[in-house]
């Protein structure tokens, strides 16, 4: 935990917080902090800074905070991702939050198993937890927004055109002839399919909306590896 992420309910006065949950236990057991020590802190969707431990008793910690720094800038990225298997999704959400992605759409596809949509990982609580872990890892406070879209065609034909207006439109596809650009660093909508890829009809539907299939080479990567590699390549 490289940053202690704070929320409104943690504040007992405007400049002082009290922690009594897993963050408290982490500070005591992992960071081995003591009164007088300084920690990196940040308020969710607000500024970052430092916090000085004023008191602690094993059950709670009081910290005086000074939040006067802006969080790192977000990536100019909208990621559209076919819903991966739940265990993989946990890691992907943490990685995306760490990398600075703020707009994430999880969509359906022919090769997405129906059972994935009933996974507890898609609960608001679980999504939030994994995003928070990614933010703490990267020292960021701006929370990503995750949108669930269970119907492929209505989303691609009705919502995606507006989401991608005046932006780069990239469809990750291992069989494409065009290489994915490096260091694009401009507003981009990136679409990544499921394990096994989108079926031909889905690829054509995305192409009809202006998305260009692009590849990173001949290697077939797991979705979690591909997502991280693509984001790193596009925004190097």
N, C-alpha and C positions, 0 to 999 in steps of 0.2 A: 504494500500500500504506500505509494509515493506521494499521496495527497489525502488528507482527511476531508471527505466530502460532507458538507454541512447542509442542513435544510432549515426551513423557517422554524419548525417546532423545537430545534435544538437551542435556540437563543432564549436566554433567561433575562438578558438586558441587551440593548443594541450592540454592544461590543463584547459580550461574554456568552459562551455556550457551555452546556452541560451534556456530557455523553454518558449513556448508561447501557449501551448495547454492544454489538460485536466490535464496533470501532473502539470502544473503551478497552475491551479485552485485548484487541490487537495492539493498542498503544502500550498496554502494560506487559503483555506476554511476549510479543514479537519485537516491538521497537525498544522495549525495556526503558521507556522514558520515565523521568522523575520530575517533580516540581522544579520549575525554572527552565526546563528544556523548551526549545522552540521547534515547532512542527510546521510543515507546509500545509495550509488549509485553503479551502475554497467553498463558496456558497453555490449550490446548484443553480445554474442559469444566471449566475452573477459573477462578481469579481473573486480573485484569488489573493492570497497574501500569506501571512504567518500567524501562528498562534502560540502563545506562551502559557505553559501549564502552570496554573495558579495553585491548584490543590487536587489531591486524588486520595481515595480511600479503599481502592480495590473493587468498589462497586460503581463508582462514578468518577468522572474527571471534569473539572472546571477549567476552561481555557479562555484566556483573553485574546481576542483576535483583532488583527488589523488587515482588512481586505482592500487593497488599493492597486491591484494589478489586473490587467485584462487577461482573459484566457487566450490560448493560442487560436489563431483564425481557423475557421472550419474549411474543409475541402469544398470546392465548387462542384460537388458530386451529388447526383441522385442515383442511388443503386436500386435496380429492380432485380430481385433474386427469386428464382423458383424455390419454394420452401424446401430446405434440406432436412435430412433426418435430425431428430431432436438433439442428440448428443453433439452433432456437428454444428447445429444452430447456436448452441451455447458459446462455443469457441468463436464462431464467426461474429456474433454480436459483440463479444468482448474485443475482438481484433478491430472491428469497424469503429467502435467507440474510441479505441486507442489511436487509430489512424486519423480521426477527425471527420469521419463521414457523419452527416446529420440527417439525411433524408433516405429512409430505407423502406422499400415496398416489398413485402413477401407475397408472391403470387402463386397461383396454381398452374399445373402443367400436366399433360397426359402421363408423364413418368413420375409425378409426385404421388406417393402412396396416400390414400385417403386417410389412413390412421394418423398421419403426421398432423393433420388439422385438429385432432382431438387431444394432442399432447399438452400436458401441463406446462411445458416450456413456453407455450404461447399465452399463458396467463399474463395479465398486466404486471403482476408482482414479479414473476420470473424474468420477464423481458427487462424490467427495470433493474433487477439485481445484476444481471449480466452486463448491461450497459454501464451501470455504476462501477463495476469492477474494471471495465475498460477505461473509464474516465480517470479513476484513481491511479491506474497504471501509468497513464500518459500525462498526468497533471493537467487535466482539463475539467471544466465545469459545465460546458454547454451540452445539454442532454440531446442525444439523437431522437428523432421521431420515427417510430416503426408503425407502418400501416399494413393491415392484413387484407388481401384481396383474393377471395376464393374462386373467382370466376375469370378465366383467362381472357376470353374474347371481349366481354364488356369493358374490362380494364384497358386492354391494349387498344381497342377501337374508339373508346369514348373518353377515357381519362388520360391515357399516355400522350396523345397528341398535344394536349394543353401543357402537360408537365414538361414536355421536351421541346416546346416552341423556342426557336432561336438558340438552341443548345446543340452541342455535338451529340450525335446519336450513334452509340456503339453497341453492337450485339456480339458478345464473346462467342466464337464458334471455331472449334479446332480444325474444321475442314475448309475454312475460308481461305481465299487467295491473298487478301490484303493483310499486311502486318499491322498490329496494334501500334499506334504512335507512342512515342516516349516524351514525357515532359509536356503534355498538352496544357495543363494548368489553366484551363478555362471551363466555363459551365458545361458539364457533361452529364448525359444520362447513359448509364452503363447497364446493360441487361445481361444477366448470367443465368444459364439454364440449370436443370437438375443433373444428378449423376446420370450419365447416358445421353444427356443433351436434350434439347427441344426436338420434337418430331418435325418432319418437313413442313407440315401445314402451319405449325406455330412459327417456324422460321419465316415462312412466306408472309404470314400475317404481320410479323414485326417489320419485315422488309417493306411491306406495303405502307407502313407508317414512317418510312424514311430511315430505318435503322440499317446500318451497314455492317455485315458480318466481318469480323476481324479475328486474327489469330495471333498467338504468341510463339507459334512454332509447332513442331510435330509431336511434342510430348503431350500426353493426355493426363491432366492433373485432377486431383480431387477438388471438389468445389471449394472447400475452405482454403486450399493452397492457391487455387486459381483466383479467388476473390482478392486475397492479399497481394498476390503478384500483379494483378491487373491494376489495382489501386496504386501500388507503389510505382508501377511503370508510367501510368497516366499522369501522376502528380509528383514525379521525381524532382 
